[in-house]
């Protein structure tokens, strides 16, 4: 069934590796709530990414709406979704790129729509 009227958001599971206190980088998974974009908005966003008019953090600021209970603070309780906490989460090496990659992978059937990233960090969908 194809339902035309959809929620203005969707949930997705992000997977990445995070360097732990002992130096190991175990795989972690967490859910995030993304803003749902229409066809025109997706095309405009891809154009901005390819023209280097927006970086990974700009994409996150545009589309990230919340995260699931797997994202926790020092007290092991769900970390409140605030601009400050978004910055803290995105400052963890590899997480920012993983969130953006998941968002774009959800929409893009043809990865060549984006130019390859030219940075040496974790591969990102953008060239931040």
C-alpha positions in Angstrom: 0.0 0.0 0.0 1.2 3.5 -0.8 -0.1 6.2 1.5 0.2 9.6 -0.1 -0.5 11.5 3.1 2.6 10.9 5.3 3.9 12.2 8.6 6.2 15.2 8.2 9.0 13.1 9.8 10.4 9.6 9.8 12.6 7.5 12.1 15.8 5.8 10.9 18.5 3.7 12.5 22.1 5.1 12.4 25.1 2.8 12.7 28.7 3.9 13.2 31.7 3.1 15.3 32.7 5.2 18.4 36.1 5.1 20.0 35.6 4.0 23.6 37.6 4.8 26.8 39.9 1.8 26.2 40.6 2.7 22.5 38.4 0.1 20.9 35.8 1.3 18.4 32.7 -0.9 18.9 29.7 -0.5 16.6 26.9 1.6 18.0 23.3 2.0 16.7 20.8 4.6 17.6 17.6 5.9 16.1 17.0 9.5 14.9 14.0 11.4 13.8 14.4 13.2 10.5 12.3 15.8 8.8 10.7 14.4 5.7 11.5 16.4 2.6 9.7 16.5 -0.7 11.2 15.9 -4.1 12.0 19.5 -4.8 13.6 20.0 -1.3 15.8 16.9 -1.8 17.0 18.1 -5.2 17.8 21.5 -3.8 19.7 20.0 -0.8 21.7 17.8 -3.1 22.5 20.8 -5.3 23.7 22.7 -2.2 25.8 19.8 -1.1 27.4 19.4 -4.6 28.0 23.2 -4.8 29.6 23.0 -1.3 27.1 25.6 0.0 26.2 23.4 3.0 28.3 21.1 5.1 27.3 18.1 7.3 26.4 20.2 10.3 24.2 22.4 8.0 22.4 19.3 6.8 21.9 18.1 10.4 20.6 21.5 11.5 18.0 21.3 8.6 16.8 17.7 9.1 17.5 16.3 12.5 14.4 16.6 14.8 15.1 14.2 17.7 16.8 11.0 18.7 15.7 7.8 20.4 16.3 6.5 23.9 19.6 4.9 22.9 21.3 8.4 23.1 22.1 8.8 26.7 23.9 11.2 29.0 26.3 10.5 31.9 23.4 9.4 34.0 22.4 6.7 31.5 19.1 8.6 30.9 17.9 9.7 27.5 19.8 12.8 26.5 17.4 15.7 25.9 17.3 16.9 22.4 18.6 20.5 22.6 20.9 22.5 20.3 23.7 22.1 22.8 23.3 18.4 23.0 23.1 18.0 19.2 26.5 19.7 19.1 27.9 17.4 21.8 26.6 14.3 19.9 27.9 15.6 16.6 31.3 16.3 18.1 31.8 12.6 18.7 34.1 11.5 15.9 32.2 9.8 13.1 28.7 10.5 14.4 28.0 13.6 12.4 28.9 11.9 9.1 27.0 8.8 10.0 23.8 10.8 10.6 24.1 12.7 7.4 25.0 9.6 5.4 21.9 7.8 6.8 19.6 10.7 5.9 20.9 10.9 2.3 21.0 7.1 1.8 17.3 7.0 2.7 16.5 9.3 -0.2 19.2 8.5 -2.8 18.8 5.5 -5.0 21.8 6.6 -7.1 24.8 7.5 -4.9 26.5 9.2 -7.8 24.0 12.1 -7.4 26.6 13.4 -4.9 30.2 14.1 -5.7 32.6 11.9 -3.7 33.8 13.3 -0.4 37.3 14.6 -0.5 38.2 14.5 3.2 40.2 12.0 5.1 37.8 11.5 8.0 34.9 9.0 8.1 33.3 9.0 4.8 30.5 11.5 4.7 27.8 12.1 2.1 28.9 15.8 2.0 32.3 17.4 1.7 32.3 19.2 5.0 
